[in-house]
Amino acid sequence: MSKYVIIRSMKNRLRTLDGLEVDLLVELAQGYLAFEIKSAERVSPVDARHLRGLGEFLDKPLLHSFVLSDDPETKSLAPDITAIHAAYFLG
């Protein structure tokens, strides 16, 4: 069994007519991953506001959402939204 998984993905940015904007959507066969990118040193649930309800606009399930920032603390902003330092996320 291979140690690596090859994922074919397509990266997009989403903006709806009512102003909802998400910085990055990664489409996988199973669904989408959504990313909001902030330069803030501290994030709060307000920073994830554009990620809430996003699944209603998509043609596949929203698997998980992330807020990437300079905040050193990894935290759950909602059951399906995780805030994590951008460098930690990249490994």
N, CA, C and O of each residue as an XYZ file, in Angstrom:
364
protein
N       0.841     -1.180      0.000
C       0.000      0.000      0.000
C       0.881      1.238      0.000
O       1.843      1.327      0.764
N       0.555      2.168     -0.842
C       1.336      3.395     -0.969
C       1.172      4.291      0.249
O       0.116      4.329      0.881
N       2.218      4.992      0.553
C       2.221      5.939      1.653
C       1.526      7.247      1.268
O       1.092      8.002      2.137
N       1.425      7.505     -0.007
C       0.884      8.767     -0.502
C      -0.422      8.536     -1.244
O      -0.633      7.483     -1.845
N      -1.271      9.508     -1.193
C      -2.532      9.473     -1.921
C      -2.498     10.601     -2.940
O      -2.211     11.748     -2.596
N      -2.784     10.281     -4.167
C      -2.846     11.309     -5.203
C      -4.291     11.780     -5.291
O      -5.203     10.991     -5.534
N      -4.479     13.054     -5.093
C      -5.813     13.634     -5.118
C      -5.904     14.567     -6.312
O      -5.135     15.519     -6.437
N      -6.835     14.284     -7.166
C      -7.074     15.193     -8.285
C      -8.052     16.246     -7.782
O      -9.171     15.924     -7.383
N      -7.640     17.464     -7.802
C      -8.499     18.517     -7.268
C      -8.543     19.709     -8.207
O      -7.682     19.884     -9.069
N      -9.556     20.510     -8.018
C      -9.692     21.739     -8.772
C      -9.892     22.860     -7.762
O     -10.761     22.764     -6.896
N      -9.112     23.904     -7.863
C      -9.192     24.995     -6.902
C     -10.045     26.122     -7.478
O      -9.912     26.484     -8.647
N     -10.904     26.658     -6.657
C     -11.810     27.720     -7.071
C     -11.971     28.737     -5.961
O     -11.653     28.478     -4.801
N     -12.473     29.901     -6.342
C     -12.935     30.880     -5.374
C     -14.420     31.060     -5.635
O     -14.854     31.085     -6.786
N     -15.187     31.185     -4.583
C     -16.630     31.301     -4.724
C     -17.084     32.670     -4.237
O     -16.707     33.110     -3.151
N     -17.888     33.330     -5.041
C     -18.537     34.575     -4.621
C     -19.973     34.518     -5.120
O     -20.220     34.346     -6.313
N     -20.919     34.664     -4.194
C     -22.329     34.633     -4.574
C     -22.846     36.058     -4.761
O     -22.185     37.019     -4.367
N     -24.012     36.188     -5.356
C     -24.605     37.507     -5.593
C     -24.905     38.256     -4.303
O     -24.892     39.486     -4.280
N     -25.178     37.514     -3.224
C     -25.478     38.182     -1.957
C     -24.233     38.481     -1.120
O     -24.352     38.864      0.044
N     -23.044     38.313     -1.698
C     -21.816     38.732     -1.027
C     -21.041     37.646     -0.305
O     -19.971     37.924      0.238
N     -21.541     36.426     -0.278
C     -20.794     35.333      0.340
C     -19.543     35.074     -0.485
O     -19.622     34.865     -1.695
N     -18.398     35.088      0.166
C     -17.146     34.842     -0.551
C     -16.269     33.899      0.262
O     -16.098     34.072      1.469
N     -15.724     32.912     -0.411
C     -14.807     31.956      0.204
C     -13.518     32.002     -0.592
O     -13.542     31.990     -1.822
N     -12.385     32.056      0.110
C     -11.099     32.243     -0.561
C     -10.685     31.069     -1.433
O     -10.133     31.268     -2.515
N     -10.943     29.853     -0.979
C     -10.486     28.689     -1.733
C     -11.435     27.524     -1.524
O     -11.803     27.199     -0.395
N     -11.824     26.904     -2.620
C     -12.589     25.659     -2.586
C     -11.763     24.606     -3.291
O     -11.284     24.827     -4.403
N     -11.597     23.483     -2.660
C     -10.897     22.364     -3.289
C     -11.940     21.283     -3.522
O     -12.561     20.785     -2.582
N     -12.121     20.930     -4.781
C     -13.102     19.913     -5.142
C     -12.424     18.557     -5.218
O     -11.454     18.371     -5.953
N     -12.946     17.619     -4.453
C     -12.498     16.230     -4.470
C     -13.653     15.378     -4.981
O     -14.776     15.864     -5.106
N     -13.388     14.141     -5.269
C     -14.457     13.249     -5.735
C     -15.585     13.152     -4.704
O     -16.757     13.067     -5.071
N     -15.227     13.163     -3.408
C     -16.209     12.985     -2.337
C     -16.966     14.259     -1.988
O     -18.065     14.193     -1.437
N     -16.392     15.419     -2.300
C     -17.013     16.683     -1.914
C     -15.995     17.810     -1.930
O     -14.990     17.745     -2.637
N     -16.265     18.841     -1.147
C     -15.415     20.031     -1.139
C     -14.765     20.268      0.217
O     -15.300     19.887      1.257
N     -13.599     20.905      0.181
C     -12.959     21.496      1.347
C     -12.951     22.997      1.099
O     -12.612     23.440      0.002
N     -13.320     23.782      2.103
C     -13.373     25.234      1.957
C     -12.342     25.875      2.876
O     -12.110     25.415      3.994
N     -11.727     26.950      2.378
C     -10.687     27.646      3.133
C     -10.937     29.146      3.125
O     -11.170     29.747      2.076
N     -10.886     29.733      4.298
C     -10.893     31.180      4.460
C      -9.499     31.526      4.979
O      -9.030     30.915      5.940
N      -8.840     32.487      4.362
C      -7.459     32.818      4.714
C      -7.435     34.207      5.327
O      -7.870     35.179      4.710
N      -6.921     34.291      6.557
C      -6.874     35.544      7.306
C      -5.436     35.847      7.709
O      -4.642     34.936      7.945
N      -5.108     37.134      7.787
C      -3.772     37.524      8.252
C      -3.770     37.805      9.751
O      -2.750     38.225     10.298
N      -4.874     37.585     10.410
C      -5.028     37.891     11.830
C      -4.165     36.995     12.714
O      -3.903     35.835     12.394
N      -3.731     37.573     13.837
C      -2.989     36.793     14.830
C      -3.929     36.063     15.777
O      -3.506     35.145     16.479
N      -5.185     36.454     15.808
C      -6.222     35.780     16.597
C      -7.479     35.701     15.743
O      -7.897     36.694     15.149
N      -8.074     34.525     15.684
C      -9.324     34.373     14.944
C     -10.455     34.018     15.902
O     -10.229     33.496     16.993
N     -11.658     34.310     15.473
C     -12.853     34.022     16.266
C     -13.926     33.482     15.321
O     -13.726     33.463     14.107
N     -15.048     33.047     15.862
C     -16.115     32.541     14.993
C     -16.575     33.543     13.927
O     -17.067     33.137     12.875
N     -16.422     34.828     14.185
C     -16.794     35.848     13.190
C     -15.982     35.666     11.908
O     -16.488     35.921     10.815
N     -14.732     35.229     12.030
C     -13.872     35.039     10.862
C     -14.336     33.886      9.976
O     -13.902     33.769      8.830
N     -15.204     33.047     10.497
C     -15.708     31.899      9.733
C     -17.104     32.145      9.177
O     -17.737     31.218      8.671
N     -17.594     33.384      9.264
C     -18.986     33.664      8.887
C     -19.309     33.288      7.445
O     -20.426     32.855      7.162
N     -18.359     33.442      6.534
C     -18.622     33.114      5.129
C     -18.644     31.604      4.879
O     -19.111     31.153      3.833
N     -18.149     30.838      5.822
C     -18.125     29.386      5.657
C     -19.434     28.739      6.116
O     -19.766     27.629      5.700
N     -20.163     29.436      6.968
C     -21.428     28.896      7.483
C     -22.483     28.894      6.373
O     -22.668     29.898      5.684
N     -23.152     27.796      6.209
C     -24.198     27.702      5.197
C     -23.691     27.527      3.774
O     -24.478     27.504      2.827
N     -22.387     27.405      3.624
C     -21.792     27.275      2.296
C     -22.283     26.027      1.567
O     -22.465     26.047      0.350
N     -22.495     24.949      2.303
C     -22.920     23.696      1.695
C     -24.203     23.803      0.889
O     -24.434     23.000     -0.015
N     -25.044     24.789      1.204
C     -26.303     24.987      0.477
C     -26.075     25.356     -0.988
O     -26.944     25.122     -1.828
N     -24.915     25.930     -1.297
C     -24.628     26.402     -2.648
C     -23.874     25.377     -3.502
O     -23.696     25.581     -4.703
N     -23.438     24.293     -2.892
C     -22.543     23.361     -3.578
C     -23.292     22.148     -4.118
O     -24.335     21.756     -3.595
N     -22.739     21.566     -5.173
C     -23.363     20.393     -5.785
C     -22.892     19.074     -5.184
O     -23.393     18.009     -5.543
N     -21.926     19.147     -4.269
C     -21.428     17.975     -3.543
C     -21.345     18.353     -2.070
O     -21.426     19.537     -1.741
N     -21.187     17.384     -1.177
C     -21.098     17.706      0.245
C     -19.883     18.585      0.572
O     -18.828     18.473     -0.052
N     -20.060     19.448      1.554
C     -18.944     20.205      2.107
C     -18.348     19.333      3.204
O     -18.955     19.160      4.260
N     -17.167     18.787      2.959
C     -16.551     17.827      3.872
C     -16.044     18.491      5.145
O     -16.243     17.968      6.242
N     -15.387     19.647      5.002
C     -14.887     20.392      6.160
C     -14.445     21.768      5.693
O     -14.117     21.968      4.524
N     -14.441     22.710      6.621
C     -13.985     24.068      6.335
C     -12.861     24.432      7.293
O     -12.818     23.971      8.434
N     -11.946     25.277      6.800
C     -10.790     25.700      7.590
C     -10.621     27.211      7.511
O     -10.843     27.817      6.463
N     -10.227     27.810      8.629
C      -9.777     29.195      8.648
C      -8.280     29.128      8.901
O      -7.844     28.696      9.968
N      -7.492     29.556      7.920
C      -6.037     29.561      8.039
C      -5.604     30.974      8.403
O      -6.071     31.944      7.808
N      -4.700     31.089      9.392
C      -4.294     32.410      9.865
C      -2.932     32.330     10.543
O      -2.233     31.320     10.458
N      -2.570     33.431     11.225
C      -1.346     33.465     12.029
C      -1.621     33.147     13.493
O      -0.716     33.252     14.321
N      -2.828     32.768     13.826
C      -3.195     32.413     15.196
C      -2.507     31.095     15.557
O      -2.713     30.095     14.870
N      -1.691     31.073     16.623
C      -0.981     29.838     16.976
C      -1.878     28.758     17.584
O      -1.467     27.603     17.696
N      -3.091     29.124     17.974
C      -3.988     28.170     18.625
C      -4.901     27.492     17.604
O      -5.612     28.167     16.860
N      -4.880     26.166     17.570
C      -5.822     25.411     16.747
C      -7.108     25.261     17.547
O      -7.082     24.842     18.704
N      -8.236     25.606     16.924
C      -9.501     25.540     17.652
C     -10.656     25.240     16.711
O     -10.598     25.502     15.510
N     -11.687     24.693     17.291
C     -12.914     24.427     16.553
C     -13.799     25.664     16.654
O     -14.139     26.102     17.753
N     -14.171     26.224     15.511
C     -15.059     27.385     15.491
C     -16.515     26.967     15.334
O     -17.427     27.742     15.623
N     -16.722     25.763     14.884
C     -18.041     25.138     14.721
C     -17.762     23.652     14.499
O     -16.613     23.282     14.255
N     -18.769     22.801     14.576
C     -18.505     21.363     14.400
C     -17.796     21.004     13.095
O     -17.070     20.011     13.038
N     -17.998     21.799     12.056
C     -17.403     21.486     10.757
C     -16.411     22.546     10.283
O     -16.066     22.597      9.102
N     -15.947     23.404     11.222
C     -15.004     24.474     10.875
C     -13.857     24.482     11.877
O     -14.076     24.602     13.083
N     -12.629     24.354     11.368
C     -11.435     24.346     12.211
C     -10.553     25.531     11.864
O     -10.294     25.803     10.692
N     -10.094     26.235     12.894
C      -9.117     27.316     12.712
C      -7.746     26.744     13.039
O      -7.562     26.095     14.069
N      -6.791     26.990     12.160
C      -5.450     26.443     12.346
C      -4.428     27.411     11.750
O      -4.698     28.083     10.755
N      -3.267     27.470     12.366
C      -2.180     28.306     11.839
C      -1.822     27.790     10.445
O      -1.697     26.584     10.235
N      -1.660     28.705      9.507
C      -1.411     28.317      8.112
C      -0.179     27.434      7.971
O      -0.202     26.466      7.211
N       0.891     27.746      8.686
C       2.116     26.945      8.582
C       1.916     25.551      9.171
O       2.456     24.577      8.646
N       1.144     25.443     10.256
C       0.859     24.126     10.836
C       0.060     23.281      9.846
O       0.304     22.084      9.693
N      -0.887     23.915      9.185
C      -1.716     23.196      8.221
C      -0.871     22.620      7.090
O      -1.097     21.497      6.641
N       0.098     23.398      6.640
C       0.958     22.953      5.542
C       1.994     21.931      5.987
O       2.648     21.292      5.162
N       2.136     21.783      7.296
C       3.032     20.767      7.828
C       4.435     21.210      7.885
O       5.305     20.452      8.315
